[in-house]
């Protein structure tokens, strides 16, 4: 980290290697477009490199995701200026874009996981952007309420409320697939 | 009515379910929710469904990056050396602020000191008002009054130098002083009329005051310019 701060590109690229999956995943789930997610992820790392001196300790991952959240907001703003797809309605290929092949599982397992994953991803895309961002940062990336507040420039109460409303909406959307949720031992609580 | 109250209570408990899953409820609210859950199967079912949803979202995989986002050394953006430059401006700004504080302190102390000796404290505070209004010959009546009251203004000069360190640790020493002056500008003018005769006593002391005031203005300007430079450089560094 210290060498990266001094401008050592190789050291910084080791950090990129570690976190690029998480940053790209976050951008993809926020933007639902591979191309835009790639642009946002690249912008995130360039911006992080430029402003590494401004990193004041704490969780580097949370700091990166905060930059990624800003990059996604910028990307969505640009998209609004040249409307191509609706912000909250996912594009047709968004679920397919989020599919991850896993060689270790059986075709049956994969079908179930893919189906369930697709439904959850689609439900996430139904959420308003601020709720989606809060739920993704909390449940997928494990950020604390405080870190999410810092990432999004929101108060603790707002974060709590967004997560609560987002999850409640997800539950409404997914309750139709309740049997699916309960049928998969991976997801039973 | 009772139903309405029950519904409201019920809704509040439902709103708490998400924070409860994250362990973010206060001890008291958690205890009350748990009591409610024990008696309300609908809320308990909702809690379990919510927990399943959270688990399902948590189980979503990290999507591998389609390509490396590593930065090419040749194309690496320059890491802005801005902090150092803005630090220099900041130091310059702080130095100017200290000198400004010393000058202003000496000016105010000598003037208000004379005012309190001779008249009420309130009218002493009015002294800067006349000065700041730029009333020509009246601009220096504070010094004249001091001369009349104390008789030896030069001897007062070392005192502010001792008082000055009190201004140094206070990072916003100048705004309150500025506010005081601004406030004084808006103050009613009777003090000017009251002090007009004192201006006649003004001797060569006036030119010393003018120089002091010019220095004050100069260092205040330097402080603002250096502060502006520091802010501008920092902002440019952030944008790049």
Interface residues (C-beta under 8 A of the other chain):
Chain A: X7 X9 X10 X12 X13 X16 X17 X20 X21 X22 X23 X24 X25 X28 X34 X38 X41 X42 X44 X45 X46 X49 X50 X51 X52 X53 X54 X97 X98 X100 X102 X116 X117 X120 X121 X124 X135 X136 X138 X139 X140 X145 X160 X163 X164 X167 X168 X170 X171 X174 X175 X178 X181 X182 X186 X187 X188 X189
Chain B: X14 X15 X17 X18 X19 X22 X24 X46 X48 X49 X50 X51 X52 X53 X54 X55 X56 X57 X58 X59 X60 X61 X62 X63 X64 X65 X66 X67 X68 X69 X70 X71 X73 X76 X77 X78 X79 X80 X83 X238 X240
